[in-house]
Amino acid sequence: MIRRNVHVRGLVQGVYYRDTCRRLAREAGVNGWVRNLHNGDVEAVFEGSPRGVQRLVSWAAEGPGAAEVTECAVAAENPEGDRDFRVLDDAPAA
């Protein structure tokens, strides 16, 4: 089991990024979450098998068809035992 935090920049809000991410994560058996950030970016956490997580990380760098991803930063984290994949409310403003 591995966990990756992904921070995506570009045209990634208002293009069904989070909904598509949730659907693909559930299909791949990957747990975690995705949320919009107030600066227009999207943040996601993927936790599961290395193959499933890598599938989602690769997808995140492209996003759904209407997205225009300009940057995708990935950081390894320790697994926390997430049991589902959720769309979270937008992150609070800093």
DSSP file with accessible surface (Angstrom, degrees, kcal/mol):
  #  RESIDUE AA STRUCTURE BP1 BP2  ACC     N-H-->O    O-->H-N    N-H-->O    O-->H-N    TCO  KAPPA ALPHA  PHI   PSI    X-CA   Y-CA   Z-CA
    1    1 A M              0   0  140      0, 0.0     2,-0.3     0, 0.0    48,-0.2   0.000 360.0 360.0 360.0 131.8    0.0    0.0    0.0
    2    2 A I  E     -A   48   0A  41     46,-2.9    46,-2.3    76,-0.1     2,-0.4  -0.872 360.0-151.1-129.6 165.0    1.3    3.5   -1.0
    3    3 A R  E     -AB  47  77A   6     74,-0.7    74,-2.3    -2,-0.3     2,-0.4  -0.999  10.4-173.9-139.1 134.2    0.0    7.0   -0.7
    4    4 A R  E     -AB  46  76A  69     42,-2.5    42,-2.6    -2,-0.4     2,-0.5  -0.994  15.4-148.3-131.1 136.8    0.6   10.0   -2.9
    5    5 A N  E     -AB  45  75A  23     70,-3.1    70,-2.6    -2,-0.4     2,-0.4  -0.900  20.6-164.6 -99.9 129.8   -0.4   13.6   -2.5
    6    6 A V  E     -AB  44  74A   0     38,-3.4    38,-2.7    -2,-0.5     2,-0.5  -0.967  11.4-168.2-122.7 130.6   -0.9   15.3   -5.9
    7    7 A H  E     -AB  43  73A  45     66,-2.6    66,-2.6    -2,-0.4     2,-0.4  -0.981  13.5-166.9-119.5 119.0   -1.2   19.1   -6.5
    8    8 A V  E     -AB  42  72A   2     34,-3.3    34,-2.2    -2,-0.5     2,-0.3  -0.908   4.1-170.0-116.0 133.7   -2.4   20.1   -9.9
    9    9 A R  E     + B   0  71A 101     62,-2.7    61,-2.5    -2,-0.4    62,-1.3  -0.831  43.2  53.7-118.2 157.6   -2.3   23.5  -11.6
   10   10 A G  E    S- B   0  69A  30     -2,-0.3     2,-1.4    59,-0.3    59,-0.2  -0.881 107.5 -17.4 124.9-154.4   -3.9   24.9  -14.7
   11   11 A L  E    S+ B   0  68A  85     57,-2.1    57,-2.0    -2,-0.3    30,-0.1  -0.723  86.2 130.9 -86.4  89.0   -7.4   24.9  -15.9
   12   12 A V        +     0   0    1     -2,-1.4     2,-0.4    28,-0.6     3,-0.3   0.358  43.2  78.6-128.2   1.7   -8.6   22.2  -13.5
   13   13 A Q  S    S+     0   0   60     -3,-0.2    29,-0.0     1,-0.2    28,-0.0  -0.910  94.4  22.2-113.3 143.6  -11.7   23.6  -11.9
   14   14 A G  S    S+     0   0   80     -2,-0.4    -1,-0.2    -3,-0.0    -3,-0.0   0.675  99.6  93.2  80.0  17.2  -15.1   23.7  -13.6
   15   15 A V  S    S-     0   0   15     -3,-0.3    51,-0.4    50,-0.0    52,-0.2   0.078 106.2 -99.4-127.8  20.8  -14.1   20.8  -15.9
   16   16 A Y  S  > S+     0   0  180     50,-0.1     4,-2.2     3,-0.1     5,-0.3   0.752  76.3 142.7  65.8  27.8  -15.4   17.8  -14.0
   17   17 A Y  H  > S+     0   0    5     -5,-0.3     4,-2.5     2,-0.2     5,-0.2   0.959  70.0  42.1 -61.7 -52.6  -11.9   17.1  -12.6
   18   18 A R  H  > S+     0   0   72     -6,-0.2     4,-2.5     2,-0.2     5,-0.2   0.916 115.7  48.1 -65.7 -43.1  -13.0   16.1   -9.1
   19   19 A D  H  > S+     0   0   78      2,-0.2     4,-2.3     1,-0.2    -1,-0.2   0.927 114.6  45.6 -65.0 -43.7  -16.0   14.0  -10.3
   20   20 A T  H  X S+     0   0   20     -4,-2.2     4,-2.8     2,-0.2     5,-0.3   0.915 111.5  53.7 -65.0 -39.7  -13.9   12.2  -12.9
   21   21 A C  H  X S+     0   0    0     -4,-2.5     4,-2.6    -5,-0.3     5,-0.2   0.932 109.0  48.4 -59.4 -46.6  -11.2   11.6  -10.4
   22   22 A R  H  X S+     0   0   75     -4,-2.5     4,-2.5     2,-0.2     5,-0.2   0.936 112.2  48.8 -61.0 -45.7  -13.6   10.0   -7.9
   23   23 A R  H  X S+     0   0  120     -4,-2.3     4,-2.2     1,-0.2    -2,-0.2   0.944 114.3  44.8 -61.3 -46.7  -15.0    7.7  -10.6
   24   24 A L  H  X S+     0   0   25     -4,-2.8     4,-1.9     1,-0.2    -1,-0.2   0.886 112.0  52.6 -67.3 -37.8  -11.6    6.6  -11.8
   25   25 A A  H  X>S+     0   0    0     -4,-2.6     5,-2.9    -5,-0.3     4,-0.6   0.935 110.4  47.4 -63.4 -44.8  -10.3    6.1   -8.3
   26   26 A R  H ><5S+     0   0  123     -4,-2.5     3,-1.0     1,-0.2    -2,-0.2   0.906 110.8  51.8 -64.6 -39.4  -13.2    3.9   -7.3
   27   27 A E  H 3<5S+     0   0  114     -4,-2.2    -1,-0.2     1,-0.2    -2,-0.2   0.862 113.2  45.6 -62.1 -35.1  -12.8    1.9  -10.6
   28   28 A A  H 3<5S-     0   0   23     -4,-1.9    -1,-0.2    -5,-0.2    -2,-0.2   0.449 114.4-116.0 -87.6  -2.8   -9.1    1.4   -9.7
   29   29 A G  T <<5 +     0   0   55     -3,-1.0     2,-0.4    -4,-0.6    20,-0.3   0.793  65.9 147.0  71.6  28.3   -9.8    0.5   -6.1
   30   30 A V      < -     0   0    1     -5,-2.9    -1,-0.3    -6,-0.2    18,-0.2  -0.820  32.4-156.1-101.5 135.6   -7.9    3.5   -4.9
   31   31 A N  E     +C   47   0A  43     16,-3.1    16,-2.9    -2,-0.4     2,-0.4  -0.577  42.9  77.0-102.3 169.7   -8.9    5.4   -1.7
   32   32 A G  E     -Cd  46  85A   0     52,-3.0    54,-1.9    14,-0.2     2,-0.3  -0.984  65.4 -85.1 135.9-143.2   -8.3    9.0   -0.7
   33   33 A W  E     -Cd  45  86A  32     12,-1.5    12,-2.8    -2,-0.4     2,-0.3  -0.980  16.6-149.9-161.2 166.7   -9.9   12.3   -1.6
   34   34 A V  E     +Cd  44  87A   0     52,-1.7    54,-2.7    -2,-0.3     2,-0.3  -0.989  20.0 170.1-143.5 145.3   -9.8   15.3   -4.0
   35   35 A R  E     -C   43   0A  63      8,-2.6     8,-2.6    -2,-0.3     2,-0.3  -0.994  32.7-110.8-153.4 155.2  -10.7   18.9   -3.4
   36   36 A N  E     -C   42   0A  13     52,-0.4    55,-2.5    -2,-0.3     2,-0.3  -0.619  29.0-143.6 -79.7 146.6  -10.6   22.4   -5.1
   37   37 A L    >   -     0   0   21      4,-2.9     3,-1.9    -2,-0.3    56,-0.1  -0.813  22.0-116.8-107.0 154.1   -8.1   24.9   -3.7
   38   38 A H  T 3  S+     0   0  116     -2,-0.3    55,-0.1     1,-0.3    -1,-0.1   0.692 111.0  63.1 -68.0 -15.7   -9.1   28.6   -3.5
   39   39 A N  T 3  S-     0   0  102      2,-0.0    -1,-0.3     1,-0.0     3,-0.1   0.377 124.5 -97.3 -88.8   6.1   -6.2   29.6   -5.9
   40   40 A G  S <  S+     0   0   25     -3,-1.9   -28,-0.6     1,-0.3    -2,-0.1   0.365  88.6 118.2  97.5  -5.7   -7.8   27.5   -8.7
   41   41 A D        -     0   0   11    -32,-0.1    -4,-2.9   -30,-0.1     2,-0.4  -0.332  56.5-132.4 -84.2 172.8   -5.6   24.4   -8.2
   42   42 A V  E     -AC   8  36A   1    -34,-2.2   -34,-3.3    -6,-0.2     2,-0.4  -0.982  13.8-161.9-126.5 140.1   -6.8   20.9   -7.3
   43   43 A E  E     +AC   7  35A  30     -8,-2.6    -8,-2.6    -2,-0.4     2,-0.3  -0.966  13.5 174.7-120.3 139.6   -5.3   18.7   -4.5
   44   44 A A  E     -AC   6  34A   3    -38,-2.7   -38,-3.4    -2,-0.4     2,-0.4  -0.980  20.8-151.8-141.5 154.4   -5.8   15.0   -4.3
   45   45 A V  E     -AC   5  33A   0    -12,-2.8   -12,-1.5    -2,-0.3     2,-0.5  -0.999  12.7-167.1-125.7 129.5   -4.6   12.1   -2.2
   46   46 A F  E     +AC   4  32A   0    -42,-2.6   -42,-2.5    -2,-0.4     2,-0.4  -0.977   8.5 177.0-118.6 128.5   -4.4    8.5   -3.7
   47   47 A E  E     +AC   3  31A   1    -16,-2.9   -16,-3.1    -2,-0.5     2,-0.3  -0.997  34.6  66.8-135.1 129.2   -3.9    5.5   -1.4
   48   48 A G  E    S-A    2   0A   5    -46,-2.3   -46,-2.9    -2,-0.4   -18,-0.1  -0.986  82.9  -2.1 163.5-151.7   -3.8    1.9   -2.5
   49   49 A S     >  -     0   0   62     -2,-0.3     4,-2.9   -20,-0.3     5,-0.3  -0.298  66.6-116.1 -66.2 150.2   -1.8   -0.6   -4.5
   50   50 A P  H  > S+     0   0   76      0, 0.0     4,-2.5     0, 0.0     5,-0.2   0.906 116.4  50.1 -54.6 -40.1    1.2    0.8   -6.3
   51   51 A R  H  > S+     0   0  220      2,-0.2     4,-2.0     1,-0.2     5,-0.1   0.933 113.2  44.3 -65.7 -46.3   -0.4    0.0   -9.7
   52   52 A G  H  > S+     0   0    7      2,-0.2     4,-1.9     1,-0.2    -1,-0.2   0.924 114.9  48.3 -64.9 -43.4   -3.7    1.7   -8.9
   53   53 A V  H  X S+     0   0    1     -4,-2.9     4,-2.8     1,-0.2     5,-0.2   0.931 110.8  50.8 -64.5 -43.3   -2.1    4.7   -7.4
   54   54 A Q  H  X S+     0   0  108     -4,-2.5     4,-2.6    -5,-0.3     5,-0.2   0.888 106.6  55.9 -62.9 -35.9    0.3    5.2  -10.3
   55   55 A R  H  X S+     0   0  125     -4,-2.0     4,-2.1    -5,-0.2    -1,-0.2   0.929 111.6  42.9 -59.3 -44.1   -2.7    4.9  -12.7
   56   56 A L  H  X S+     0   0    1     -4,-1.9     4,-2.8     2,-0.2    -2,-0.2   0.894 112.2  52.7 -71.9 -38.3   -4.4    7.8  -10.8
   57   57 A V  H  X S+     0   0   15     -4,-2.8     4,-1.4     2,-0.2    -2,-0.2   0.935 110.9  47.9 -62.5 -43.1   -1.2    9.9  -10.6
   58   58 A S  H  < S+     0   0   62     -4,-2.6     4,-0.5     1,-0.2     3,-0.3   0.921 113.0  48.2 -63.1 -42.5   -0.7    9.5  -14.4
   59   59 A W  H >X S+     0   0   43     -4,-2.1     4,-3.9    -5,-0.2     3,-1.9   0.915 105.0  59.7 -63.4 -41.7   -4.3   10.5  -15.0
   60   60 A A  H 3< S+     0   0    1     -4,-2.8    -1,-0.2     1,-0.3    -2,-0.2   0.838  97.8  59.3 -57.6 -33.0   -4.0   13.5  -12.7
   61   61 A A  T 3< S+     0   0   39     -4,-1.4    -1,-0.3    -3,-0.3    -2,-0.2   0.696 120.2  27.6 -71.3 -16.0   -1.2   14.9  -14.9
   62   62 A E  T <4 S-     0   0  143     -3,-1.9     7,-0.5    -4,-0.5    -2,-0.2   0.749  92.2-170.9-108.8 -43.6   -3.6   15.0  -17.8
   63   63 A G     <  -     0   0   11     -4,-3.9    -2,-0.1    -5,-0.1   -46,-0.1  -0.085  43.4 -33.3  74.7-177.1   -7.1   15.4  -16.2
   64   64 A P  S >  S-     0   0   17      0, 0.0     3,-1.9     0, 0.0   -47,-0.1  -0.220  75.9 -89.2 -69.8 169.7  -10.4   15.1  -18.0
   65   65 A G  T 3  S+     0   0   87      1,-0.3   -50,-0.0     3,-0.1    -2,-0.0   0.795 125.2  49.2 -53.0 -36.8  -10.7   16.2  -21.6
   66   66 A A  T 3  S+     0   0   65    -51,-0.4    -1,-0.3     2,-0.0     2,-0.1   0.597  92.9  98.5 -82.7  -9.8  -11.6   19.8  -20.9
   67   67 A A    <   -     0   0   14     -3,-1.9     2,-0.3   -52,-0.2   -55,-0.2  -0.396  56.7-157.6 -77.5 154.9   -8.8   20.3  -18.4
   68   68 A E  E     -B   11   0A 130    -57,-2.0   -57,-2.1    -2,-0.1     2,-0.4  -0.800  14.6-165.0-130.2  87.6   -5.5   22.0  -19.2
   69   69 A V  E     +B   10   0A  33     -7,-0.5   -59,-0.3    -2,-0.3     3,-0.1  -0.623  16.2 172.8 -78.0 125.9   -3.0   20.8  -16.7
   70   70 A T  E     +     0   0A 113    -61,-2.5     2,-0.3    -2,-0.4   -60,-0.2   0.624  68.6  14.4-105.2 -20.3    0.2   22.9  -16.6
   71   71 A E  E     -B    9   0A 104    -62,-1.3   -62,-2.7     2,-0.0     2,-0.4  -0.973  53.3-173.0-156.3 141.0    1.9   21.3  -13.5
   72   72 A C  E     -B    8   0A  39     -2,-0.3     2,-0.4   -64,-0.2   -64,-0.2  -0.898  10.5-169.3-139.0 104.8    1.4   18.2  -11.4
   73   73 A A  E     -B    7   0A  47    -66,-2.6   -66,-2.6    -2,-0.4     2,-0.4  -0.827   6.1-164.7 -97.1 134.0    3.5   17.9   -8.3
   74   74 A V  E     -B    6   0A  67     -2,-0.4     2,-0.4   -68,-0.2   -68,-0.2  -0.968   7.1-177.2-124.2 132.0    3.5   14.5   -6.5
   75   75 A A  E     -B    5   0A  52    -70,-2.6   -70,-3.1    -2,-0.4     2,-0.2  -0.992  24.7-125.1-129.6 136.4    4.7   13.8   -3.0
   76   76 A A  E     +B    4   0A  72     -2,-0.4     2,-0.3   -72,-0.2   -72,-0.2  -0.548  32.4 179.4 -75.9 141.1    5.0   10.4   -1.2
   77   77 A E  E     -B    3   0A  69    -74,-2.3   -74,-0.7    -2,-0.2     3,-0.1  -0.917  35.7 -93.6-133.9 163.5    3.2   10.2    2.2
   78   78 A N        -     0   0  139     -2,-0.3   -76,-0.1   -76,-0.1   -74,-0.0  -0.622  51.5-101.9 -76.2 135.2    2.7    7.4    4.7
   79   79 A P        -     0   0   63      0, 0.0    -1,-0.1     0, 0.0   -76,-0.1  -0.260  31.7-169.7 -56.3 143.0   -0.5    5.5    4.2
   80   80 A E        -     0   0  137     -3,-0.1    -2,-0.0     2,-0.0   -33,-0.0   0.338  44.8-105.9-116.3  -0.8   -3.3    6.4    6.6
   81   81 A G        -     0   0   44      1,-0.2   -49,-0.1   -50,-0.0   -34,-0.0   0.801  46.0-174.9  81.8  29.4   -5.8    3.7    5.9
   82   82 A D        -     0   0   29      1,-0.1    -1,-0.2   -51,-0.1   -51,-0.1  -0.279  10.1-163.0 -55.9 144.9   -8.4    5.6    3.9
   83   83 A R        +     0   0  229    -51,-0.1     2,-0.3     1,-0.1    -1,-0.1   0.363  63.3  15.6-116.4   2.5  -11.4    3.4    3.2
   84   84 A D  S    S-     0   0   74    -52,-0.1   -52,-3.0     2,-0.0     2,-0.5  -0.942  75.2-106.2-158.8 174.7  -13.2    5.2    0.4
   85   85 A F  E     -d   32   0A   0    -54,-0.3     2,-0.3    -2,-0.3   -52,-0.2  -0.980  42.7-178.6-116.9 125.8  -12.6    7.9   -2.2
   86   86 A R  E     -d   33   0A  94    -54,-1.9   -52,-1.7    -2,-0.5     2,-0.6  -0.889  32.3-131.8-125.3 151.6  -14.3   11.2   -1.5
   87   87 A V  E     -d   34   0A  42     -2,-0.3   -52,-0.2   -54,-0.2     2,-0.2  -0.921  36.7-153.3 -95.4 117.2  -14.8   14.7   -3.0
   88   88 A L        -     0   0   49    -54,-2.7   -52,-0.4    -2,-0.6     3,-0.1  -0.541  22.4 -93.9 -88.2 160.0  -14.1   17.1   -0.1
   89   89 A D        -     0   0  147     -2,-0.2    -1,-0.1     1,-0.2     0, 0.0  -0.268  64.1 -74.1 -60.6 157.5  -15.4   20.6    0.3
   90   90 A D        -     0   0   75      1,-0.1   -53,-0.2   -55,-0.1    -1,-0.2  -0.186  58.7 -97.6 -55.2 147.1  -13.1   23.3   -1.0
   91   91 A A        -     0   0    7    -55,-2.5   -53,-0.2    -3,-0.1    -1,-0.1  -0.360  45.5-100.9 -64.6 145.3  -10.1   23.9    1.1
   92   92 A P        -     0   0  111      0, 0.0   -54,-0.2     0, 0.0    -1,-0.1  -0.325  44.1 -95.8 -66.5 149.6  -10.4   26.9    3.4
   93   93 A A              0   0   76      1,-0.1   -56,-0.0    -3,-0.1    -3,-0.0  -0.393 360.0 360.0 -64.3 143.4   -8.7   30.1    2.3
   94   94 A A              0   0  152     -3,-0.1    -1,-0.1    -2,-0.1    -3,-0.0  -0.377 360.0 360.0 -79.4 360.0   -5.3   30.6    3.8
